[in-house]
Amino acid sequence: SKREIKMRKLDSTKVRPLKSEQLLRIEDHDFALRPGFGGSPIPVGIDVQVESIDSISEVDMDFTMTLYLRHYWKDERLSFHSNKNKSMTFDGRLIKKIWVPDVFFVHSKRSFIHDTTVENVMLRVYPDGNVLFSLRITVSAMCFMDFSRFPLDTQNCSLELESYAYNEDDLMLYWKHGNKSLSTDEHISLSQFFIEEFSASSGLAFYSSTGWYNRLFINFALRRHIFFFVLQSYFPAMLMVMLSWVSFWIDRRAVPARVSLGITTVLTMSTIMTGVSASMPQVSYIKAVDVYLWISFLFVFLSVIEYAAVNYLTTIEERKQLKKRGKASGMYSIDAVQAMAFDGCFHDTDVDMDLTGFSDRCEENDARAGAASVSNVDTPRIKRKRSLKGNVGRIILQNNHVIDTYSRIIFPSVYIVFNFFYWGLYI
């Protein structure tokens, strides 16, 4: 009636459909149902263009990727008449009024559609009902990483796509152009990884309560750059091990020098190991870098133990020599180096010393040296320097313990063999 028509015009809550919606006859269909409901499953083609891989996190075991996700399907309910056979392009406002595939990312942690300056969504409808639906998405997904060969490892990650509600009886996901459905930007690069390959594959996923679903995979392999870890971990560890070998050439009586060198190298190795572990997940298995650092730490630790053995055996040997050379008067004949260690004075030859009066003897030597200097100052000093210079090599050789001699050969040889097998096994 005329009254009802007038009431409809006065009702401001009613929104008139847009011209495009009238052309697509959206109001005439129920888009809550999929196309071809009750019949064969609707095929939905997918293609992906990877824009960037933003980050790879070993601690969280995930990766972040930005990509263009495009869907292709046919919905005859959206067909329209066009004299020029041209498609119509819409933004995200029409998406909420029609049926679109409910594709989601399996094992994703976070994802969002970019909305600057407007929501990055595009819908293109062709006269025959074919539809192109495109999104620009950033997604963070899990990557099950194996660090047993870290940092000489290669990680295989995948981004998986699947329909959430429609199983294989209602929707069939497939790659639109086969292996060519996955494309990447030529300028994709990562700081720690080299991207070896990108590939597309498909499969099925089963859920006990809902059935079988089509699943698409975006696979990519990442090989880690080793040079950073060589500079930050391996090379410093090698230097610390070689530095610990310097103690084998230091006089075995120089206790402060050899002990401080050993403790310094041990603490430095501990710092290197702590720094590497801090940037890694707390996994329960041994990594390749752990093997190298722990073996290097063992070499440094053994160099400290080596000097402890040398010092102990030297002390026992000297006690035995003093007992053998002991005299009834309490005088002992010891060599020049041992005498200098006892009384702090330099001796050119073997001397007999009273173990109970080292300070008096040292004072007597000083007095004699002072008296000689009164008569002739330069001559004794020149002789003393020449005698010391000529005896330095002999003193070092005499003061070298047999353990130090073997350690100079065994430690470097075993460490070289270890490096040979290590790099041959993991590279």
PASEKOL-592343 format. One record per residue (C-alpha): residue in one letter; x, y, z. Coordinates in steps of 0.2 Angstrom, whole numbers, plus 5000, padded with zeros to 4 digits. Example, Ala and Ser with C-alpha at 12.3 -4.5 7.8 and 13.67 -1.06 7.14 Angstrom:
<rs>
A506249785039S506849955036
</rs>
This chain:
<rs>
S500050005000K500550184999R500750195018E501950055018I503050125004K503050295014M503550205030R505050125021K505650295014L505550365032D506550225039S508350285041T509050115047K508850045030V510450065019R510250055000P511349934992L512750004982K512750004963S514049874962E513149764975Q511549784964L512549724949L513249574958R511449534965I512249514983E510549534991D509749394981H510949254988D511449175004F513349195005A513449105021L513448945011R514948895000P514748894981G513948734975F513348684992G512848504992G513848454977S515748424974P517048514983I517448684977P519248704971V520248854978G521848894969I523248974979D524849064974V526049154985Q527349294983V528549304997E529049485000S530349465014I530849355028D530949475042S531849375056I532349205062S532349175081E533349025087V532749065105D530949065101M531148935087D530049035075F530149145059T529249305053M528749315035T527849445024L526949385009Y525549414996L524249274998R523049254983H521549144981Y520649094965W518949014965K517349024955D515649084962E514249084949R513249194961L514349334958S514349324939F513649484930H513349544912S514749644904N514749704886K516649734887N517049574897K517949674910S518249634928M517749734943T518949774957F518449804975D519249844992G518949755009R517249825012L516449695000I517349545008K516149545023K514649525012I515149375001W515949205004V517849195004P518949045009D519349025027V521248995024F522349005040F524148975044V524548815054H525748835069S525649025067K525949125083R525549295077S524849365060F524049525054I523449605038H524349765034D523249915035T524250065030T523650175022V522050065020E521849885023N522849785010V521449685003M520949664985L519449574977R519249564959V517749484951Y517549434933P515949424923D515949234923G516049224942N517949194944V518549284959L520349344964F520549374982S522249454987L522949495005R524649565011I525049475027T526449465040V526449305049S527549225063A527549035063M528448895072C529948815065F530548655073M532448675073D533848555076F535348635084S536448475085R537548545072F537448725077P538248845070L538648725055D536848685053T535548695040Q533748735045N532148675036C530648775039S528848775032L527348885032E525748785031L524048835024E522448755027S520548785028Y519848795045A518048745043Y517948655026N518748485025E519148395008D517248355005D516848535004L518448624998M519948574989L521548684991Y522848664977W524348764970K523648874956H525148854945G526048704952N527848734957K527748914949S526448964962L527749014974S528849164969T530049264980D530849434979E532649434972H533249544985I532849435000S534349415012L534649375030S536049425041Q536449245048F535749135035F535849105016I534249045008E534648884999E532948854991F531048884991S529848754986A527948724986S527148554991S525448484996G524748355007L523348305019A523048325037F521948225048Y520948275063S520048135073S518448245075T518248335059G519148225045W520448255032Y520948425026N522048485011R523648575017L524848675007F526648695012I527948835008N529648755011F531248845013A533048795018L534148905028R536048875029R536948975042H538449085039I539849025049F541049165047F540249265061F540449125073V542249095068L542649265073Q541649275089S541849095096Y543048975087F544549095084P544549165102A544448985109M545948935098L546949085104M546549045122V547148865120M548748915111L549049045125S548948915138W550348825130V551548975133S551748905151F552648755145W554148875140I554148965156D555348925170R554548785181R555048885197A554049045191V552548995200P551549155200A551849175181R551249005176V549848995188S549149165184L549249125165G548348965168I546949045178T546749185166T546449065151V545248965160L544149115165T544249175147M543649015140S542249015153T541649185147I541649135129M540648975133T539349085143G539149205129V538749075116S537548985128A536649155132S536049175114M535448995112P533848905118Q534148785133V534048625123S534448455131Y535648395118I537448435114K537748565100A539248565089V539948725096D539748645113V540948505108Y542248625102L542248745116W542148605130I543648515121S544548685121F544148715139L544848545143F546548585135V546648745144F546248655161L547448515157S548848645155V548548705173I548548525179E550148495170Y551048625179A550348565196A551148395192V552748475187N552848585202Y552448435214L553748315206T555048455206T554748485224I554948295228E556548285217E557348435225R557048355243K557848195237Q559348285230L559648385246K559548235257K560848145245R562048295245G561848335264K563448345274A563748315292S564048505295G562348545289M563048615272Y562248565256S563048585238I561648645226D561748715209A561748905205V559848905200Q559348825216A560448935227M559749085219A557949025223F558448995241D559449155245G558949275231C560749305226F561549255209H562849125208D563949075193T564448905199D563848775211V564048825229D563848755247M562548835257D562048825275L560148805275T560048885292G560949045287F560449105270S560149285275D561949295283R562749215267C561849335256E562449485267E564149415266N564049405247D563449585246A564849645257R566149555246A565349625231G565349805239A567249785244A567649735226S566749875219V567749995229S569349945220N568649915203V566849965199D566649915181T567549755180P566449645191R564849705183I565449665166K565949495171R564349465180K563349515165R564349405153S564249265165L562349285166K562149305147G563149145144N562149045157V560349095153G560148955140R560948825151I559948875166I558348865156L558848695149Q559348625166N557748695174N556548615161H555548465167V555248315157I553348335158D553548515150T554648435136Y553348315131S551848435134R552648555121I552448415108I550848315114F549648465117P549848545100S549848385091V548248315099Y547348485097I547748485078V547148315076F545548365085N545248515074F545548405058F544148275064Y542948415070W542948515054G542948365043L541448285053Y540348445053I540748525037
</rs>
